[in-house]
Amino acid sequence: MTGPIGNDTARAAFARAVEGGALHHAWLIAGPEGVGKGSFARHAAAVLLARALDPALPADAPVSPDHRVAHLLASGAHPDYRELVRLPKDAAKPDDGLARGITIAQVRALQPMFATKPALSERRVVVIDAIDDLERGASNALLKNLEEPPVGTIFLLVSHAPGRLLPTIRSRCRMLRFGALSDAEVERVLERQAPDASAQERAALARAGAGSPGRALAFAGLDMDEIDRELALIADTGDVDNAARGRLRRQLSARGGQARYAAFVERVPGFIAERARGAVGERLRTALNAHDDALRVGGIAMGLSLDIAGTVFELCGIVARLSR
């Protein structure tokens, strides 16, 4: 197993708690989407289960892939580990998308395990990714377990929006805050997850990801570097002859270009924000207004499925304001 990248402070705090032995029974791993919270939760689960068998193992390093726990987790056969995520809407058609939430039935399915002692050691781990997805009844059912935690059980709860959770759930957890990664850290994740991408493409994906490796990986294969080059040309020159925006319109409205168009719409506000760094006075005000307008136009365009060509031109026009 390879260890998570980034958020060293949060990971070190968890390792200290593990090493110290005073481990809280429920951890709320909170932060923006795509910054590695789920990966860390699974890594932490492996460490907890492995150390329960071998206390001498370090708490701040990944579990060896040769370890018994790693084999059991990889095969989905560890008797003391459970993971709750949104399931497919139709088990027979997994490509049809996921259910809207994690159901009360999924939470109740944990109870038979809680009624017995852990099988391999004195420890069991439950990962919920993400707890934000729990249906109301499921949240209430989980709360009972957090109020009276089963002996030896550690809950690792991933949350993208902890402020929306039930206060009674938050109050029973220790918070572990994750933040955006640096571009260099995102590129390290991309080296691991997208090894076929060139260094130039990884750099472009890291910029587009804005601190989120998950978002960056979603942009892989969409030639974000070319989109950035066209946006930079528009921002630098104003694209007075509409040549750059014309190229983008043709590319993004072509058949099969929907994914790249969606990436473009998401990328424009981030590109403008990057240009705003270091700006002062009128240039800063222009950039901030452009950023707000890009967010508004992009949200409306994707929400209402507006004309692609028109939306591309409008967003490029907003970027062109930066040249003034």
N, C-alpha and C positions, 0 to 999 in steps of 0.2 A: 504494500500500500504506500502511496505517496502522500506526503503531508499537505495541508492547505497552504495557500500563499496569501500573504497580507494580513492585516489586523493583528500584528504581533502582540500588541498590548493586551487585547482581549484574550488571545490564545494563551499568553503567559499567565494571566490571572486565573484562568481555568486550571492550567497545569499546577499552579501553586496550591490551589484548593485541593486538587487530587493528591498531590504529594503530602499536604498537611493532614489529610485524613478527615478534616471537617467539611465534608462535601454536602452541600445543600441538596435536597431531594428533587428540586425542580429548577431548571435553568431556562430563562427566556432569552433566546439568541436573536437579538433584534437589530434591524438595519435595513438599508435599501435592498431591493431585489437584485439578484445576480452578483452579489459581492462575496459569495462563498459560504453563506450561513448553513445551508443544507449540507454541503460537503464537510464543513467543520463538525456538524452534529454527528454525521456518520463516522468521521474520524474519531471523535471523542467517544462515541459508543464503543468502537473497537478497542480503544485504549482502556476504557473502564472495564470491559469484559476480560481483556487479556491480563490486566493487572490483578483482577480478582483471582486469577489462576497463578500468575507469576508476579508477586508484589515488587520484585526487583526491577521490572521493566520501567523505563523512563516514562514520565507522564507527558513530556514535551516532544516526543518523537513518534512517527508512525509505526504501527505494528508491522512486523515483518510478514510478507506474503506467505512465508513458510509456517507461520504460527497456526496452531490448531484453530484459534478463534477466527483468524483471517479466512481460513478455508471454509469454516461453517457459515460465516457471514456471506461470503461470495456465492455459496450455493443456496443461500436462503434457508439453511437448516439449523441455525443456532436456536436452541430451545428457550433461551433467556433474552431474546431480542425480538422486538416488534416495531414495525414502522407503519405509521398511518399517513396515507396520502390520498388525494382524490383518485377514485377508480374510474375506468372507462364507463361511459354511459351504457354501453352494451358490451358485455364480456365477449360476445361472439363477433363483435365488430370493433376491435380496439382502435382502429383508425378514425372512428366517428367522433372522437373527442372525449373529454373527461366530464365527469359529473360536476355539478355546480359546487358541491361541498363534500366534506367528510361527514358521514352520517352517524347518527346515534347508534346504529347497528354495529358500525366499525368499532366505536368506543366500547360498547357492551361486550364485543367479542374478546376484549382483553380480560374480562372478569374471571374466566376459568383459569387463566394463567396466574392471576393474582391470588386465587384461592389455594395455590400450592406454593411450596418453597422453590426457589430457583434450582435448576437441574444440575448445572455444572459447577457452580460456586455459590457464594452468598450474594451475588449481584445479578440484577437484571436491568435492562435499559429499554426505554420506550422513546422513540423519535417520532415527532409529529411535524410534518413539513407540508403545509404550514398550518399553524394553529388558527390563523386568520380564516382558514377555509372551513372550520368546524361549523356545522349547523347549530342553531340555538340549543336544541335539545342535546346535541353532542357536547356542547360546551358545559351544560349543566351536569351531564353525566361525568365528564372528566373532572369537574370541580370536586366531586365527591372523593375521587382518588387523590387529588392534590391536598384536600383537607385531611384525609386519613391515608397517607401514602402506604402502600404495601411494603412490608419489610424488605430492605435491600434493593428497592426500585428507584432508579434515577430517571426522571423525565427530562428530555431535551426538546424544547419547544421552539420551533423556528417561527419568527414573526416579522412580516414586512411593515406592519402598522400596529405596534403594540398599544397605541392610544385607543384603538377601536375594540380592544378586548374587554371582557368583563373585568371590572376593577378587582373583584374577588379572586380572579385568576392571577392577575398581575401581582397582587399583594402576597401571593403564596410562592412566588418565583424570585430567584436571584437574577437580576438583569445582566446580560453580557452584550455590550453594544458593539456592533460592527459598522464600519464606515466604508466609503468609497476607496478603492485601491488607487495607487499611483499608476501612471501610464506604464512605467517600467514593470510593475508587478503584474498588470494586466497582460503585458507582452510575455511575461514568464508563464502565465497560465495558458496563453495561446500557443506557446512553444510546446506545451504538454498536450493540449487538447486539439490543436490544429497544426500538426507537425509539417504538413505539406504546404502551408502558406509561406510565402516569401517574407523576408524581413521587412520589406517595404509594405506589404499587405498587412502584416501584424501591427506595424506602427499605425497604419490608417485605421485598423479595427480598434486599436487601443484608444485612439482619439475619439472615434465614434462611440465607443462603449462608455466614455465619460466616467471611468472608475468602476464599471460593472463588467467583469469578464463574461457574465451570462449574456448581457446585451451585445457585447463584442462578438461572441460566438454566434449569436443569432444573425449577425451581419456578414458572417463568413461566406465567401463565394459570390458576394453581390458587388464586388469591385468598388468598395467605398473610397479607395484612393482616387479613382477617376472622378467620382462625385465631389470629393474635396477639392480636387484641382479646378473643376469648373466653378465651384462656389468661390474659391479664392480669386479666380479670374474676375468674376462678377463683382466681388467685394473690392478688388483693387482698381478696376477700370470703370465700373458702372455698367459694363456691357452695353454701350450706347447703340450698337448695331444689332442687339438681340441675338448675336451668334451663339453665345454660350447657352443662353436659356433655350434657344431653338434646338441645340443638340440634346440638352437634357430632356426637353419635351418629347422629342422623337424616341429617345432611348427608353424613357420611363413609361410612355404610353403604348409601346410596342406590345404585341401579343406575348404573354408569358412574363411581362415585366412587373407584375403586381407586387411581388415581394421587394423588388428593388425600389419601386415607387414608395412603398410604405417605409422603407429604410431611409429614403431621401426626406420624406416628411418628418420623420423622427429626428433626423440628423440636423436639419436646418437650425432649430433653436440652439442646439449645442454648439454648432459652428459659430453662430453669432455671439454666444456667451464667451467663447474662446477669444474672439476678436475684441470683446469688451474689456478683457483683462489689461490693465495698464492704461486704459483710456481715461481721459479727464475732460471736464468741461462739456462743451457741446457734443464732442465725439462720444463721450460716455452716455449722455442723454439720448443721442440718436441710437446708439447700440441697445440701450435698455428698452426703448420704445419698440425698436425692431424685434427684439427678443419676445416681448409680450405679444406683438402682432403675429409673429411666426407661430407661437404657441396657439393663439386663437384660431388662425386660419387652418393650421394643421389639425386641430381638434375637430373643427367643423367639417373639414374635408373628409376625414376618415370616418367620422360619425355619421355623416349624411351621404357618403359615397359620391362626392361631387366630381365633376368632370376633371379628369387627370391633367389634361393639357392646360386647362385654365388654372388649376391649382399650382402646377409647376411654375407657370409664368408669374403668378401672384407672389409665390414664395421667393422666386428669384428677384422680383422687383423689390421685395423687402430687404433682401441681402444687398442689392445694389445701392441702397441708401447709405451703406457704410463707406462708400467711395467719396461721399461729399465732404 
